[in-house]
Amino acid sequence: MQREGCRMSGGVQEPAAAGMITLDDLDNMTDELGSDSTNIRNGSIEEDAEPMEDGEQDRLLNYWQTVARGHQVEVPNEMAQPIQQLTRNNSTEGRQRVPFLLLNHKEKCGEVLYEKRQYGQAKWACVKMKEERYEQSICLGFMKLMRYICEQNNSGQYIGMTIPILTIVHTDEAQSELCRSVTVAYYVPTHLQGEPPQPTDQDIIIEEWPPTVVFTRSFGGATNEESILREIRLLAELLESPELCLQDTFIVAGYTNPAAANRQNEIWFLQRP
């Protein structure tokens, strides 16, 4: 594994930002927009709903643009179609989870403190960003992946949402500061692993990550620099042998919208190869 790569076992990256526009933003968005022209079940627009009118597409785009401006990010008008398509296909049941093998876990008073998992070799779509602000890098990187997922690939087809979306982060030696560079990574759906659709955006690279063992702990709330550094320190205290993991490379896994009240995130430590 190259030190400068964006794979699990060590890449140049950072965390999942507070206010990142992604995933369950779309669920909450349907409540904000109302259900007058769409069929909504469990907060998601159903696949058999009538095609969105132009006005509904504009409302979706305006919603994303409003959220993004709060983080000094501009969502271009060309994102209207990918936003519409991802929204229409955004049922929780339809999101494929990255497969893994649970090796063991540690509990205290019935609470799972952390899990040890084995992730297999797999192909991921990775995009590196290095904007002035962390939120900008995350938002812009995710929008690039959205376009890849929503037909901007050599198959010309919607290829499906998978979770979690990963952000590889690097810290200084004291684990007190995050690097600015960010890599956002999307797991290519299992049925496309043999021959992943190639992105039309040259900034997106399909990488094959080796089998990886991770120690992972769940946490809720914001995923900003402060919370990520706190979670890194907390998991390091809980692990029996933290020195067996990489000391400056970590992963933040996002399962739900970072703007939602009940967010589901994980911090991952990578076991040394």
N, C-alpha and C positions, 0 to 999 in steps of 0.2 A: 504494500500500500504506500502510495506516494504521500509524503507529509503534506503536500499542497493540494491533495485531492479533496473531494467532498464526500468520501465514503464513510461508513460507520466507524471504521477502526482508525480514523484520524483525518480530519480535514480542517480547512481554515474557516472557522465560522463563529456564529453568535446565536442568541436565543430567539424565541418567539415573542414578538412585541405585544405590549399592551395595546389593544385597539386594532390588532391585525384584522383585516377584512377577509373573512374566510368561513367556510363550513357552516355552522349553525347560525351565523349572521343571516343566512338565507331563511332559516326557519323563523326567526324572530321577525324578519322582514315581511313575511306574509301577513302577520298580525298587524304590522304598521300600515301595510298597503290596503288591508281589507280583503274580503273574499267575494266582492260583487261580480267579478268577471272570471274567477277561477274556482276550481274545486279543490278544497284544502282538507287534508286529513292529518291529524297530529302535527299541525304546524307546517306541513310540507305540501307543495303543489303536486297534485297527482299527475301521473303520466298520461292519463286518458282525458285530462282537462281540454277544453276547447283551446285552439291556438290563441296566444296573447294578441290583443290589439296593439297597434302602434303606441297608443296612449299608455297602455300598461307597461310596455317595454320602456318607455320614457320615464315612467314613475320608478321602475326598478333602477334604472341608470341614475336618476336623480337621488335616490336613496343612497346608493353606493357613493356617489360624489359628495353628498353631505357628510357621511361618516368619514370619508377619506380626508376631507378638508380639516376635520378636527385633529388630524395627525400630519398636517402639512403635506398631503399627498393629493395629486390631481389624477382623477380617473378619466381617461380620454373617452370621447364619444364612441370610438371603435370597440369599446368594451361592452356596448349594449347587447350585442348578440350573444357573446359568451356568458354574460351575466344571466340573460334570459334562459339560455339552455341549461346552465348549471342549476338555476332555480327550479326549472321544470323537472329535472331529474334528481332533485335533492331529497329523496326519501331516506330516512335513517336506515331502513332495512336494506336499501339498495347500495349502501356504502360498504365496500369490501374491506375487511380488516386485514392488516398485514399478518400472515400466519407466523406462529412461533410455538416453541415447545417450552412449557413451564418446567424448570429443573427443580426448583424448591423455593421456599419462601420463609420469612421470619415473622413471627407474630408476637404480640405482647397484649395480654388482656383481651384477646379476641380481635385485636386490630392488626391488619397486615402492615408491617413496617416497610418491607420491601420484598420484591420478587427477583429471582434469578431466572433469566430466560435465554433460550437459544434461538436465534434468528438464522434462517438458512441463507445460502447464497441466492442473490436476487438482483434484478435490474431495477434501477431507480432513475428517474428523470431529475436532474440537479441543475439549479441555476444559482450562480454566485452574484451577489450584489454588495456594493460598498458605497452607500449614500451617506450624506452628512448626518442624518438621524437614523437611529435603529429602526423606528417604525416605518420610515420611508423604504428602507432596504427590504423589510419583510413584505410590506404591501406590494411593492413593485415586483418583487420576485414571485409572489403568489399570483399576481395578475398574469405574468408570463406563463406560469404553469396552467392557469385557467384556460388561456388561449390554446395551449397544447392539448389539454383534455377536451376542449370544445372545438374539434375539427381542424385546428391549425397543425396538422400532422400529415404525413404522406398517405395515410389511409382516407383522409377527409371525413372521418367519422368521430362521433362522440365516444370516447374510450372508457368513461366511467370514473367516478370518484372513489378514492381509497383513503383509509385513515389508519394511523395518524399521519398528518403532515409533519415531517421532521425538520428541525433546524439544528445544524451542528454548530456548536459554540466552542470558542477557545478563550482561555483566561491567561492572565499572567501567572508567574510562578507562585505567587502568594494566593492565588485564586480570589483576588480582591477587585479585579477589573476584567471586563469582557473586551475582546477584540472587536473592531468595528465591522470587519468583513463578515458577511452572512451567506450561507448556502441553505436554500430551501429545497427540500427533497420530497418527491412524490413517488410512491411505490407503483410500478406498472402492474395493472391487474393480472392476476395469476394466469388467465387464459391467453394473455398476450406476452408472457415472459419469454417464450421461445423466439418471438420475432416482434419486438416492441415497435410500434409506429414511430417513425423518425420525425422529430420536430422540425418545423419550418424556420423557427427562431434559432439562429446559430448560437445564442447564449445558453441554450438548454442542451445539456449533454446527457446521454444515456450511459450510465456507469453500472458495471456489475460489481456489487459489493460482496465480499467474502463472508462465509459463515461467521457469526459474531455472538459472543456471550455478553449479555448486559445485566446490570443490576438496576432495577427501576423502582421508583417510588412515586405514587400519585400525589397530586396536590391541586387545590382549586384556587380560583381567583386570578389575579392579573399575572401575565407572563412578561414582566419587564426586567430590566437589568437588576434591580434591587431584589426582586423575588427570586430570580434564577440563581443569583449568587447565594442567597439565603438557603435555597433548596439544595444547592451543591454542598454547602457546609453541613447541613442537616443530614443528608444521606452519608456523607463521609464519616460523621460521628456514629451512625448506626451500623455501618459495615464493619465486620470483624477484621477484614484485611483490605482496607482501602488502597494500600500500596500496590495491590495486584492489578489495579485499574489504571488507565491513563490519567495523568494528573493535570493535564491542561486541555483536554478535549472531552466534551460532554454533548449530550443530545437533549433537546427539549421536544417532546412529542405532544402535539395538539390534537385533541379529539373533538373539541367543540369551539364555538365562537368565543374569542377572547373578550368580546364586549358583553357576553351573556352573564347573568347573575350567578349561575351555577356552572362554572367552567370545569372541564375535565382535562387535566394536563398530567404529564409525567416528566420526571428528570431521569435520564439514563446515564449510568457510568459504564464505560466500555472496558471489559476485561482485556488485559494485555494479551496479544497473540502468543 
